[in-house]
């Protein structure tokens, strides 16, 4: 933290006592934000001669990166002050600008190093002895590499005509970064009437309209339901990659398969999964246009369970069998347009590199057909933290290994703040610099519809277009990683259980059993059992589970089964980086109805150790807590 110092040239000596000038106005910047500006904008970057900074030079820092993060590839920043102005900077309207004229002022908020929630932008007009100052308060923390409007102002020749930003934010000293990047003055009317000499005709560029497919979390193994879902994709002319996410890798006896998305942890073997996939393919080729092309990813994940060489080999064998079936049974012409691929949601936080790499090796031992990695890059480097190492003992090189060779990277770009896109840009840059070739992305995955299905998400609900635009911008800001990015897929929890002619799209919440109840590792505990090694239906960006309790509780509606997972609550805005470890629980009433409840401050990652009368006893290794499942409240805390 730095301390305030005396400026050799203060605002008062300039006759600009901002906030107490003879004519001043303070308000919050309106919410209009743009990803780009009109061509007539006059941009003043922090490297331009019309930008000036003041204050002790040792309190200014420079950050550089791609245009995805900073306008022009760089920005400067300083730590905030609560009350005393120390460092500040000004963007001046160039003297070459047309005056008098009304301009809309936009400030570019960089993706990193701009964390204050109360940046004070002062738009200064008039003459030095009686300036007109308008102050706009803006939360830089809510914007990520975008232009934000500060309003419209009439500037006159020979006057001050600048925008000033200082380090005073009212927040505790040295707790936030105030970012300084580009600012733009956008004239609202032409300086002079357009004549034919001023007209410019741009070439017409034609390309495919933006489109995305619909991927699905799978909660049914009924082949007919899958046929309805395949038909829906075909009728919508969805082309590209569709992923069917079947669930957690599991083994039961000599059979490999998954625990799919049922709250009773139903097991489905690879043979059962294959029959469901055949249903989807039949529905697609029946309902899709005769030219439609599809790559269908049959997905599992690496969340503990049976992750390893043998499961990967069994998955590869299933993909071979599906490929053979498709070539034999598809109508004429369809087999050439349809492809079955493996898929795996590989997340660093869910499992370590040894067992995950073993799964990849097992898969590659059984087939030459690629698999789609629709996972995350938890804890991976970013432009702001280029030396960070991935979570859970992974190295950057090991992350590259599961996204190269037989793998097609198809990453989750969920975060609205762009951190996911930046992580994958850095991974592709690592590959380009160290492995001889950038990553060749097959597309990307968003979860906008899945968030709507569960009632909303906190910062992880990029729309397909937002996710695609973020990753495309991040990759193409650097010629070493630039590539034409295929269109995305958006995942949903919804299943279709009736023919489309009925118009029925239902969110399946029933718990009918379609398969075998899995043989889980269970320990009796109170009115239920403690379960180990099972995955909750919650993204790893929100919650990491250690174990779970399944039991029955009584309510006015009668007895009902509840699942409670214990583990670690995470901040999704950090992109899988655990800056703090806070324990908590996730209460699951139905597979698409869950609530995360954080433990009191100071409590670490939790495990359930016992239960009685729907009251759980949990421990983080140093403390013991009690949680009432009925009221969903923490009870008195006892220290162990």
Protein Blocks (a to p, Z undefined) as FASTA:
>chain_A
ZZddddfbdfklnopaghiafbdcdddddfbdcfbdcfkbccddfkbmkbccedjfklpc
cddddfklpghhiacdddddfklcfbdcdddddfkbccdddddddddddfbhpabfbdcc
dddedjfklccdddddddfklpghiaddebjcdddehilopadddfbeoiaehkaccddd
ddddddfbdfbdcdfklpccdddddddddddddddddfbfbfklmmmmmmmmmmnopacj
ddddfbjcddehjbccdddddfklpaddfklmmmmmmmmmmmmmmmmcfkbccddddddd
feehjncfklmmmmmmmmmmmmmmmmmmpcehklmmpccdddddddfklpcfklmmmmmm
mmmmmpccdcddfbdfehiacfklmmbcceehiafklmmmmmghjbccddddfblnlmmm
mmmmmmmmmmmmmnopacddfbdcdfklmmmmnopaehiaccfklmmmmmmmmmmmpmkl
gccddddddddfbdcfbdfklopacddfbfcdedjddddddddehjbccdehiacfbdfk
loccfbdcddddddfkopcdddddddddddfklnopafbacddddddfbfklccddddde
hiacdddfbdeehiacddehjaccdddfklopacddddZZ
